[in-house]
Amino acid sequence: MNIFPKRIENLCDEIIGRILALMKVNSVSEVILTDNDNPVYVIWFDKMGDPCECSVHKVTAVGKGITLEVHDKITGENYKVTSRHEAALANPVWLNEILEAITNTFRIKNTGLEENVICCKCGGNHVICNAFINPNTKQFYNYDDESFLYGWCEKCDNYTILCDIEAVKNDIENGFKRFVETYGRKPELAECEIIWKDSLNTEYVNIAITDIPEEYDNTIFFYCKSLSDLKSLADYGKEDFIVTGCINFTDLGNKA
């Protein structure tokens, strides 16, 4: 009798149990894993049985098990992994990588070591920036206003544009609240600064945050369904760009 399949199954159960225990201790039922320096990749098989390499985006506790939301590396499509027998939930190596990623997520959250400043080209947070240092004594003196805008990425091994994603999200949320408090309604558009990942070129665009009539399509760069969707564009996700600033919230009537 081959006992290895049973051992593998028991190992997977043990790892899933540790993931669930971590979530319980931290009082959460799901964990978002961003595509940072070390994304967790798994293989998801479509209905035709073809393999797709995907990054794990969300881990959700469901009873005594977990489910995954994964992003296709090529197409950017989202898939759900819900069956305990699917490869992504039956491979102890991948499950252990998910466990390590979740452990690191909680370590950063609980110690306050949030590495929010990222490279706009690759999404990595191993970045450094310029500062004023005495070359003789090596004493640090100060930094200028642009020190946190440009820097060196150790992953790209090149100069890059930096972005503090949490600061951008806070600006978006605060700007949205100011609009609602001023006008008593939700805005339709967000005027945003974006940076293209490949070229690092900056562009100013209109992003819809509600349903917009089709006749305005040529004025809209991107469509979001909610404020939360807009804030998620500040993360280094599957889009070709990152929102690096929100200049203003407005309505279609004010853009005519």
VOSE-108361 format. One record per residue (C-alpha): residue number from 1; residue in one letter; chain; y negated, x, z negated. Coordinates in steps of 0.1 Angstrom, whole numbers, always signed. Layout:
BEGIN
NUM; a; A; Y; X; Z
...
This chain:
BEGIN
1; m; A; +0; +0; +0
2; n; A; -34; +14; +10
3; i; A; -56; +13; -21
4; f; A; -87; +28; -6
5; p; A; -102; -5; +8
6; k; A; -100; -19; -28
7; r; A; -116; +12; -42
8; i; A; -144; +9; -17
9; e; A; -149; -27; -25
10; n; A; -150; -20; -63
11; l; A; -176; +8; -57
12; c; A; -198; -16; -37
13; d; A; -195; -41; -65
14; e; A; -205; -15; -90
15; i; A; -236; -4; -70
16; i; A; -247; -40; -64
17; g; A; -243; -46; -101
18; r; A; -266; -17; -108
19; i; A; -292; -31; -83
20; l; A; -290; -65; -100
21; a; A; -294; -49; -135
22; l; A; -325; -30; -123
23; m; A; -341; -62; -110
24; k; A; -333; -80; -143
25; v; A; -348; -53; -164
26; n; A; -379; -54; -143
27; s; A; -380; -92; -143
28; v; A; -379; -96; -105
29; s; A; -356; -114; -81
30; e; A; -366; -94; -50
31; v; A; -379; -60; -41
32; i; A; -399; -50; -10
33; l; A; -390; -16; +5
34; t; A; -418; -3; +27
35; d; A; -412; +20; +57
36; n; A; -425; +51; +40
37; d; A; -412; +87; +41
38; n; A; -376; +77; +34
39; p; A; -367; +43; +48
40; v; A; -332; +31; +43
41; y; A; -314; +25; +76
42; v; A; -283; +3; +80
43; i; A; -264; -10; +111
44; w; A; -266; -48; +118
45; f; A; -243; -63; +143
46; d; A; -257; -91; +165
47; k; A; -238; -122; +177
48; m; A; -225; -102; +207
49; g; A; -211; -75; +183
50; d; A; -237; -49; +195
51; p; A; -249; -26; +167
52; c; A; -287; -24; +159
53; e; A; -302; +3; +137
54; c; A; -324; -14; +112
55; s; A; -345; -5; +82
56; v; A; -341; -24; +50
57; h; A; -373; -43; +42
58; k; A; -364; -67; +14
59; v; A; -336; -69; -12
60; t; A; -331; -103; -29
61; a; A; -309; -112; -58
62; v; A; -286; -142; -52
63; g; A; -263; -151; -80
64; k; A; -240; -121; -85
65; g; A; -248; -106; -52
66; i; A; -277; -95; -30
67; t; A; -290; -103; +5
68; l; A; -310; -81; +28
69; e; A; -339; -86; +52
70; v; A; -338; -58; +78
71; h; A; -361; -48; +107
72; d; A; -347; -37; +140
73; k; A; -359; -2; +146
74; i; A; -364; -8; +184
75; t; A; -375; -44; +188
76; g; A; -391; -49; +153
77; e; A; -372; -82; +149
78; n; A; -362; -94; +114
79; y; A; -326; -102; +105
80; k; A; -309; -116; +74
81; v; A; -278; -100; +60
82; t; A; -262; -125; +37
83; s; A; -224; -121; +39
84; r; A; -207; -97; +15
85; h; A; -185; -87; +44
86; e; A; -212; -75; +68
87; a; A; -214; -38; +72
88; a; A; -248; -33; +55
89; l; A; -234; -49; +23
90; a; A; -199; -34; +25
91; n; A; -209; +3; +30
92; p; A; -212; +21; -4
93; v; A; -233; +49; +12
94; w; A; -259; +25; +24
95; l; A; -258; +5; -8
96; n; A; -263; +37; -28
97; e; A; -294; +46; -7
98; i; A; -307; +11; -13
99; l; A; -302; +16; -50
100; e; A; -320; +49; -50
101; a; A; -349; +34; -30
102; i; A; -352; +5; -55
103; t; A; -350; +29; -85
104; n; A; -378; +50; -70
105; t; A; -399; +19; -64
106; f; A; -396; +8; -100
107; r; A; -403; +44; -112
108; i; A; -436; +45; -93
109; k; A; -445; +10; -105
110; n; A; -437; +17; -141
111; t; A; -453; +51; -144
112; g; A; -484; +42; -124
113; l; A; -477; +70; -98
114; e; A; -485; +48; -69
115; e; A; -489; +69; -37
116; n; A; -511; +45; -18
117; v; A; -529; +70; +5
118; i; A; -508; +74; +36
119; c; A; -510; +91; +70
120; c; A; -519; +65; +96
121; k; A; -497; +82; +122
122; c; A; -463; +83; +104
123; g; A; -469; +63; +72
124; g; A; -459; +93; +50
125; n; A; -476; +98; +17
126; h; A; -471; +136; +15
127; v; A; -507; +143; +24
128; i; A; -535; +166; +13
129; c; A; -573; +165; +18
130; n; A; -602; +189; +18
131; a; A; -621; +199; -14
132; f; A; -648; +224; -24
133; i; A; -631; +254; -41
134; n; A; -646; +287; -50
135; p; A; -626; +312; -29
136; n; A; -630; +339; -55
137; t; A; -621; +321; -87
138; k; A; -601; +293; -70
139; q; A; -620; +269; -92
140; f; A; -623; +233; -80
141; y; A; -658; +220; -78
142; n; A; -661; +187; -59
143; y; A; -652; +167; -28
144; d; A; -673; +149; -2
145; d; A; -674; +113; +10
146; e; A; -650; +120; +39
147; s; A; -624; +140; +19
148; f; A; -601; +110; +15
149; l; A; -606; +98; +52
150; y; A; -591; +129; +69
151; g; A; -564; +153; +58
152; w; A; -532; +172; +65
153; c; A; -498; +154; +67
154; e; A; -469; +175; +57
155; k; A; -445; +152; +75
156; c; A; -464; +152; +108
157; d; A; -474; +188; +102
158; n; A; -509; +181; +116
159; y; A; -543; +168; +108
160; t; A; -545; +131; +105
161; i; A; -565; +101; +94
162; l; A; -557; +89; +58
163; c; A; -558; +53; +45
164; d; A; -556; +40; +10
165; i; A; -536; +8; +16
166; e; A; -541; -7; -18
167; a; A; -579; -3; -15
168; v; A; -578; -20; +19
169; k; A; -558; -49; +5
170; n; A; -582; -53; -24
171; d; A; -612; -53; +0
172; i; A; -595; -80; +21
173; e; A; -588; -102; -9
174; n; A; -622; -98; -24
175; g; A; -639; -105; +10
176; f; A; -618; -136; +14
177; k; A; -627; -149; -21
178; r; A; -664; -143; -15
179; f; A; -663; -164; +17
180; v; A; -645; -192; +0
181; e; A; -669; -191; -30
182; t; A; -699; -191; -6
183; y; A; -689; -218; +19
184; g; A; -663; -238; +0
185; r; A; -636; -234; +27
186; k; A; -612; -208; +41
187; p; A; -624; -185; +70
188; e; A; -607; -187; +104
189; l; A; -612; -150; +114
190; a; A; -612; -116; +99
191; e; A; -633; -89; +116
192; c; A; -612; -58; +110
193; e; A; -610; -21; +117
194; i; A; -577; -9; +130
195; i; A; -562; +25; +138
196; w; A; -535; +29; +165
197; k; A; -506; +49; +152
198; d; A; -499; +69; +183
199; s; A; -534; +80; +192
200; l; A; -552; +75; +159
201; n; A; -580; +58; +178
202; t; A; -602; +33; +159
203; e; A; -609; -1; +172
204; y; A; -627; -32; +159
205; v; A; -609; -65; +165
206; n; A; -608; -102; +155
207; i; A; -576; -113; +136
208; a; A; -570; -150; +132
209; i; A; -558; -161; +98
210; t; A; -552; -198; +107
211; d; A; -543; -218; +138
212; i; A; -568; -212; +166
213; p; A; -572; -233; +198
214; e; A; -557; -216; +229
215; e; A; -590; -214; +247
216; y; A; -600; -186; +222
217; d; A; -569; -165; +229
218; n; A; -589; -139; +249
219; t; A; -611; -132; +218
220; i; A; -582; -129; +193
221; f; A; -565; -95; +189
222; f; A; -537; -107; +165
223; y; A; -526; -139; +148
224; c; A; -517; -142; +111
225; k; A; -506; -173; +93
226; s; A; -521; -165; +60
227; l; A; -542; -141; +39
228; s; A; -509; -125; +27
229; d; A; -499; -118; +64
230; l; A; -533; -102; +70
231; k; A; -529; -79; +39
232; s; A; -494; -69; +50
233; l; A; -510; -54; +82
234; a; A; -525; -27; +59
235; d; A; -489; -15; +52
236; y; A; -473; +9; +76
237; g; A; -450; -17; +91
238; k; A; -435; -25; +125
239; e; A; -468; -31; +144
240; d; A; -484; -3; +166
241; f; A; -515; -4; +144
242; i; A; -527; -4; +108
243; v; A; -556; -24; +94
244; t; A; -578; +1; +77
245; g; A; -607; -21; +68
246; c; A; -620; -56; +68
247; i; A; -657; -58; +78
248; n; A; -663; -95; +75
249; f; A; -647; -130; +74
250; t; A; -661; -156; +96
251; d; A; -654; -188; +117
252; l; A; -650; -194; +154
253; g; A; -684; -211; +155
254; n; A; -701; -180; +144
255; k; A; -684; -159; +171
256; a; A; -695; -181; +200
